[in-house]
Amino acid sequence: MKAIKVFVGTLALLVIGLLVSGHGYILSGMTETYFRGWKNANIDDIEFRDLRTIAAAEAPSPWIYKPIWNADFTPEDAAWHEEYQSAAFLVVQADTLRFERYWRGFDEHTVSNSFSACKSIVAMAVGLAAKEGLVDVEEEIGAYIPRLAGDAGKGLTVEEALQMRTHIPFGEDYDNPFGFMAKAYYRDNMQDLLEAYAVPAEHGSEWMYQGGNTMLLGELVANLGRGTLSDWVEHGLWQPMGAQDDAFWGLDAPDEEGGIERCFAMYYATARDFARFGKLLNHAGNWNGTQLLDSGYVAAMVQPIAERTNECDADHYGYQIWLGETEDGLAFSCMEGLRGQFIVAIPALDLVVVRTGFDKDKRKTDELPSCVYRMIDMGRGLLAQE
């Protein structure tokens, strides 16, 4: 009995200490993770979110459904999906859904967390604003974020933020409960968190992957006075692309209280609708004859940083998106998330491969996740079975 009292007392002191120190968000984070058997956030955490809805198209445009008869994974690939707890795997070529497989209770209408795959969606929202002449990516970011105007912005450009070259020391440690990303994911008042970081005098020479840069871009879009980030995506991309299901964006406060999108993650959508972003990239921003994004912007988005500037030698990243080549030399772009969310676009093949799941192989090939190459090989292998 005494041991129980000591445990309860210690636990109570710990809870009080977290609340008093401003780290109460750790408690909600533990509820979403450890108490559900995970070490950190996972794709099925939508129930814990305040949400903003990105409404489906009034006249949805479903994929042509023409699956390859009897196509299936190799035993090795099937074992991979089991080991890393895949939820969905799709192969789309042109406008046709050629292969589709779901696991763990997921189906074509189940939404899952994109995690960092939605960073590319934020870049597309900036592209929408650029197309309307509201943003110039070569302009200083202070022109769109007043608190960074003049000396405060140190000359930092919108493009440098798009390319993760701000040098702002946000940090990207997913295991540190006291770090920037844990606070951004679980704490309220995300804007207050963001404003605590200043732009350093030197920037642009190094690439460093940080969700804080995406948050700056979300702030930029919101400052344009044309609605929320979700509004831009809904009206400029989601509905014009004929999305079949509603998507949702996690907020730092209830929608009716003016919550801000946690735009570095928490875009919840179905695998079929995620594939639409891949098709849009394959067609240089054109959707069935309508130019949603300027083709020049998309070209810059999927151009390696090292090819756009002499200041930085990163050749695996563009505007909030990963870039690479297949073994046979085909360029691809990849929207990628923490738990192995992949939306891979290969323009030369008009091919999109989508994978969602609860875990991934964490090894890398150069700077890219190794399993992106496996996703591509799986997709092409399935097509070859026709």
Phi, psi and omega per residue, in radians:
M1 nan -0.714 -3.137
K2 -1.109 -0.700 3.135
A3 -1.090 -0.681 3.121
I4 -1.125 -0.743 3.128
K5 -1.097 -0.720 3.112
V6 -1.106 -0.753 3.133
F7 -1.076 -0.831 -3.127
V8 -1.100 -0.721 3.139
G9 -1.128 -0.740 3.119
T10 -1.110 -0.746 3.123
L11 -1.090 -0.729 3.126
A12 -1.102 -0.722 3.116
L13 -1.131 -0.673 3.114
L14 -1.102 -0.791 3.135
V15 -1.088 -0.798 3.130
I16 -1.066 -0.751 3.139
G17 -1.068 -0.738 3.112
L18 -1.126 -0.724 -3.136
L19 -1.167 -0.780 -3.104
V20 -1.164 -0.623 -3.092
S21 -1.445 0.004 -3.134
G22 1.460 0.257 -3.137
H23 -1.939 0.491 3.126
G24 -1.067 -0.406 3.127
Y25 -1.053 -0.414 3.139
I26 -1.095 -0.572 3.134
L27 -1.139 -0.794 3.103
S28 -1.175 -0.603 3.097
G29 -1.099 -0.701 3.104
M30 -1.148 -0.621 3.103
T31 -1.091 -0.671 -3.100
E32 -1.382 -0.367 -3.010
T33 -2.040 -1.437 -3.029
Y34 -0.992 -0.708 -3.117
F35 -1.237 -0.178 3.071
R36 -1.906 0.084 3.075
G37 1.616 0.226 3.133
W38 -1.991 2.680 3.099
K39 -1.443 -0.462 3.025
N40 -2.661 -2.944 -2.984
A41 -1.025 2.673 3.129
N42 -2.426 3.048 -2.904
I43 -1.232 -0.248 -3.064
D44 -1.870 0.517 -3.063
D45 -1.642 0.305 -3.073
I46 -1.075 -0.501 -3.107
E47 -1.090 -0.347 -3.099
F48 -1.632 -0.044 -2.963
R49 -1.667 2.539 2.718
D50 -1.414 2.361 -2.941
L51 -2.212 2.639 2.911
R52 -2.057 2.285 -3.067
T53 -1.518 2.337 2.972
I54 -1.842 1.778 -2.954
A55 -1.197 2.478 3.064
A56 -1.100 2.877 3.123
A57 -1.172 2.514 3.079
E58 -1.129 -0.574 3.057
A59 -2.123 1.453 -3.072
P60 -1.034 2.694 3.141
S61 -2.103 1.526 -3.099
P62 -1.178 2.682 3.051
W63 -1.145 2.575 2.935
I64 -1.119 2.266 -3.055
Y65 -1.808 1.840 -3.137
K66 -2.452 1.278 -3.081
P67 -1.160 2.607 3.106
I68 -1.346 2.079 -3.040
W69 -1.050 2.198 3.075
N70 1.168 0.177 3.079
A71 -1.147 2.436 -3.133
D72 -2.711 2.875 3.114
F73 -1.249 2.678 2.945
T74 -1.174 2.792 3.089
P75 -0.963 -0.657 -3.140
E76 -1.153 -0.737 3.134
D77 -1.227 -0.651 3.087
A78 -1.076 -0.698 3.110
A79 -1.155 -0.640 3.088
W80 -1.055 -0.823 -3.141
H81 -1.080 -0.625 3.117
E82 -1.231 -0.781 -3.114
E83 -1.066 -0.730 -3.063
Y84 -1.754 0.243 2.980
Q85 0.947 0.989 3.095
S86 -1.101 2.617 3.075
A87 -1.944 -0.583 -3.138
A88 -2.685 2.570 3.032
F89 -2.525 2.127 -3.095
L90 -2.241 2.561 2.995
V91 -2.198 2.085 -3.141
V92 -2.112 2.229 3.058
Q93 -2.138 2.200 -3.003
A94 0.972 -2.109 3.135
D95 -1.812 0.280 -2.982
T96 -2.037 2.244 3.049
L97 -1.445 1.930 -3.017
R98 -1.692 -0.431 -3.141
F99 -2.665 2.490 -3.110
E100 -2.669 2.257 3.125
R101 -2.513 2.403 3.125
Y102 -2.215 2.668 3.116
W103 -2.391 2.929 2.934
R104 0.973 0.696 3.062
G105 1.426 -0.011 3.100
F106 -1.422 2.660 3.023
D107 -2.561 -2.955 -3.032
E108 -1.166 -0.211 3.136
H109 -1.956 0.122 3.130
T110 -1.497 2.203 3.091
V111 -1.559 2.619 3.066
S112 -2.442 2.760 -3.126
N113 -1.196 2.276 3.113
S114 -1.340 -0.402 -2.895
F115 0.866 -2.392 -2.955
S116 -1.242 -0.107 3.059
A117 -1.004 -0.493 -3.104
C118 -1.362 -0.098 3.004
K119 -1.006 -0.655 3.114
S120 -1.153 -0.563 3.091
I121 -1.149 -0.663 3.086
V122 -1.105 -0.727 3.084
A123 -1.064 -0.660 3.093
M124 -1.152 -0.630 3.088
A125 -1.108 -0.699 3.044
V126 -1.079 -0.679 3.099
G127 -1.101 -0.636 3.073
L128 -1.071 -0.764 3.134
A129 -1.173 -0.643 3.099
A130 -1.121 -0.683 3.138
K131 -1.084 -0.569 3.123
E132 -1.527 0.092 3.107
G133 1.330 0.275 -3.114
L134 -1.586 -0.294 -3.121
V135 -2.415 2.401 2.995
D136 -2.041 2.035 -3.025
V137 -1.155 -0.343 3.119
E138 -1.492 -0.105 -3.141
E139 -1.372 2.739 3.051
E140 -1.139 2.447 -3.085
I141 -1.127 -0.406 3.099
G142 -1.113 -0.294 3.079
A143 -1.218 -0.312 -3.091
Y144 -2.091 -0.270 3.074
I145 -2.149 1.677 -3.008
P146 -0.910 -0.613 -3.105
R147 -1.176 -0.240 3.113
L148 -1.900 0.257 3.129
A149 -1.269 2.654 3.070
G150 1.150 -2.434 -3.068
D151 -1.072 -0.499 -3.093
A152 -1.102 -0.525 -3.110
G153 -1.532 -0.216 3.088
K154 0.936 0.418 3.130
G155 1.414 0.129 3.123
L156 -1.034 2.301 -3.108
T157 -1.736 2.838 3.067
V158 -1.065 -0.719 -3.115
E159 -1.098 -0.657 3.116
E160 -1.101 -0.640 3.070
A161 -1.196 -0.726 3.097
L162 -1.035 -0.609 -3.064
Q163 -1.671 0.136 3.131
M164 1.097 0.762 -3.128
R165 -2.116 0.552 -3.073
T166 -1.409 -0.444 -3.044
H167 1.172 0.114 3.084
I168 -1.211 2.229 -3.007
P169 -1.436 1.070 3.113
F170 -1.139 -0.785 -3.024
G171 1.596 2.658 -3.067
E172 -2.469 0.676 -3.119
D173 -1.552 1.970 -3.092
Y174 -1.448 -0.176 -3.094
D175 -1.752 -0.196 -3.117
N176 -1.568 1.918 -3.099
P177 -1.175 -0.250 3.136
F178 -1.776 0.013 -3.075
G179 -1.432 3.035 -3.076
F180 -1.023 -0.780 -3.050
M181 -1.204 -0.654 3.083
A182 -1.106 -0.731 3.106
K183 -1.139 -0.737 -3.126
A184 -1.141 -0.587 -3.072
Y185 -1.402 -0.648 -2.991
Y186 -1.969 -0.415 -3.037
R187 -1.459 2.726 3.007
D188 -1.483 3.093 3.123
N189 0.943 1.057 3.137
M190 -1.088 -0.594 -3.119
Q191 -1.103 -0.715 3.113
D192 -1.079 -0.699 3.100
L193 -1.086 -0.786 -3.087
L194 -1.121 -0.704 -3.044
E195 -1.262 -0.146 3.117
A196 -1.331 -0.158 -3.069
Y197 -1.876 2.307 -3.118
A198 -1.770 2.709 3.074
V199 -1.381 2.221 3.116
P200 -1.285 2.826 -3.117
A201 -1.120 -0.639 -3.131
E202 -1.805 2.287 3.100
H203 -2.739 2.866 3.049
G204 1.752 -0.373 -3.016
S205 -1.528 -0.367 -3.084
E206 -2.201 2.489 3.035
W207 -1.601 2.282 3.056
M208 -2.520 2.059 -3.077
Y209 -1.239 2.019 -3.116
Q210 -2.582 2.242 3.124
G211 -1.096 -0.405 3.109
G212 -1.051 -0.564 3.101
N213 -1.133 -0.682 3.101
T214 -1.154 -0.652 3.106
M215 -1.086 -0.642 3.057
L216 -1.066 -0.712 3.138
L217 -1.180 -0.649 3.068
G218 -1.099 -0.703 3.089
E219 -1.110 -0.723 3.118
L220 -1.005 -0.873 -3.111
V221 -1.084 -0.750 -3.134
A222 -1.119 -0.503 -3.109
N223 -1.351 -0.112 -3.081
L224 -1.333 -0.167 3.080
G225 1.296 0.383 -3.109
R226 -2.112 0.534 3.128
G227 1.811 3.129 -3.138
T228 -1.334 2.955 3.039
L229 -0.989 -0.723 3.114
S230 -1.083 -0.672 3.104
D231 -1.043 -0.782 -3.141
W232 -1.050 -0.796 -3.108
V233 -1.195 -0.733 -3.123
E234 -1.070 -0.896 -3.031
H235 -1.458 -0.465 -3.090
G236 -1.671 -0.378 -3.063
L237 -2.299 -1.027 -2.961
W238 -1.029 -0.923 -3.129
Q239 -1.256 -0.762 3.083
P240 -1.058 -0.485 3.112
M241 -1.438 -0.008 3.063
G242 1.304 0.565 -3.120
A243 -0.947 2.393 -3.072
Q244 -1.490 -0.497 -3.080
D245 -2.180 2.673 3.025
D246 -1.076 2.537 2.937
A247 -1.924 2.948 -3.101
F248 -2.473 2.525 3.083
W249 -2.096 2.226 3.122
G250 -1.187 2.432 -3.069
L251 -2.040 2.861 3.088
D252 -1.576 -0.009 3.096
A253 -2.850 2.848 3.129
P254 -0.974 2.581 -3.124
D255 -0.944 -0.773 -3.099
E256 -1.181 -0.225 3.085
E257 -1.774 0.180 3.096
G258 1.394 0.568 -3.141
G259 -0.978 2.652 -3.133
I260 -1.835 2.411 3.111
E261 -1.073 2.310 2.965
R262 -1.408 1.379 -2.817
C263 -1.328 -0.087 3.071
F264 -1.439 -0.119 -3.101
A265 -2.873 -2.914 2.932
M266 1.130 0.457 2.938
Y267 -1.604 1.981 -3.044
Y268 -1.797 2.142 -3.127
A269 -2.706 2.991 3.101
T270 -1.439 2.765 3.114
A271 -1.074 -0.695 3.136
R272 -1.073 -0.703 -3.124
D273 -1.363 -0.554 3.030
F274 -1.000 -0.621 -3.095
A275 -1.055 -0.419 -3.116
R276 -1.080 -0.612 3.112
F277 -1.124 -0.641 3.098
G278 -1.121 -0.755 3.098
K279 -1.085 -0.704 3.137
L280 -1.068 -0.711 3.105
L281 -1.186 -0.684 3.132
N282 -1.073 -0.482 -3.066
H283 -1.919 0.483 3.017
A284 0.939 0.677 3.075
G285 1.530 0.035 -3.129
N286 -1.699 2.299 3.102
W287 -2.066 1.803 3.085
N288 0.878 0.757 3.069
G289 1.702 -0.143 3.113
T290 -1.903 2.175 -3.099
Q291 -1.462 1.670 -3.115
L292 -1.322 -0.728 3.083
L293 -2.065 2.486 3.110
D294 -1.061 2.331 -3.086
S295 -1.065 -0.597 3.106
G296 -1.137 -0.649 3.108
Y297 -1.170 -0.767 3.130
V298 -1.104 -0.673 3.105
A299 -1.061 -0.731 3.091
A300 -1.188 -0.638 -3.132
M301 -1.056 -0.674 -3.082
V302 -1.825 0.355 3.055
Q303 -1.714 2.254 3.126
P304 -0.969 2.483 -3.109
I305 -0.936 -0.743 -3.080
A306 -1.087 -0.378 3.109
E307 -1.515 -0.198 -3.118
R308 -1.821 -0.282 -3.116
T309 -2.634 2.642 3.042
N310 -1.560 -0.065 -3.057
E311 -1.384 -0.414 -3.017
C312 -2.429 2.393 -3.051
D313 -1.728 0.216 3.140
A314 -1.182 2.179 -3.108
D315 -2.055 0.212 -3.069
H316 -1.977 0.144 -3.013
Y317 -2.547 2.604 3.087
G318 -2.157 -2.206 3.066
Y319 -1.572 1.611 3.083
Q320 1.036 0.610 -3.130
I321 -2.666 2.530 3.134
W322 -1.476 2.564 -3.077
L323 -2.327 2.534 3.102
G324 -2.865 -3.018 3.073
E325 -2.318 2.523 3.042
T326 -1.245 2.984 3.139
E327 -1.079 -0.473 3.106
D328 -1.711 0.355 2.929
G329 1.484 0.327 3.121
L330 -1.611 2.200 3.140
A331 -1.221 2.485 3.057
F332 -2.467 2.740 2.988
S333 -2.075 2.689 -3.048
C334 -2.476 2.066 2.936
M335 -1.504 2.078 -2.969
E336 -2.296 2.444 -3.118
G337 -2.156 2.879 -2.994
L338 -0.836 -0.789 -3.035
R339 -1.666 0.305 3.136
G340 1.565 0.610 2.989
Q341 -1.428 2.129 -3.104
F342 -2.247 2.252 2.922
I343 -2.168 1.739 -3.027
V344 -1.825 2.251 -3.125
A345 -2.059 2.207 3.114
I346 -2.127 1.646 -3.031
P347 -0.989 -0.687 -3.072
A348 -1.069 -0.447 3.137
L349 -1.859 -0.011 -3.018
D350 0.851 0.772 -2.989
L351 -2.027 2.403 3.041
V352 -2.234 2.265 3.060
V353 -2.071 2.243 -3.141
V354 -2.115 2.308 3.024
R355 -2.363 2.346 2.962
T356 -2.184 2.711 -3.130
G357 -3.120 3.115 -3.058
F358 -1.618 -0.212 -3.126
D359 -2.753 3.028 3.117
K360 -2.672 2.848 2.978
D361 -1.256 2.123 -2.999
K362 -1.570 0.045 3.098
R363 -1.219 2.764 -3.135
K364 -2.178 2.641 2.958
T365 -1.984 1.911 -2.909
D366 0.982 -2.127 -3.106
E367 -1.680 -0.181 -3.061
L368 -1.634 2.652 3.030
P369 -1.059 2.286 -3.100
S370 -1.032 -0.595 -3.036
C371 -1.268 -0.177 3.048
V372 -1.120 -0.640 3.102
Y373 -1.196 -0.595 3.083
R374 -1.173 -0.678 3.097
M375 -1.052 -0.754 -3.140
I376 -1.118 -0.808 -3.141
D377 -1.090 -0.683 3.096
M378 -1.070 -0.832 -3.117
G379 -1.070 -0.807 -3.132
R380 -1.191 -0.619 3.110
G381 -1.131 -0.681 3.104
L382 -1.164 -0.722 3.091
L383 -1.081 -0.613 -3.093
A384 -1.221 -0.211 -3.125
Q385 -1.456 -0.027 -3.124
E386 -1.205 nan nan
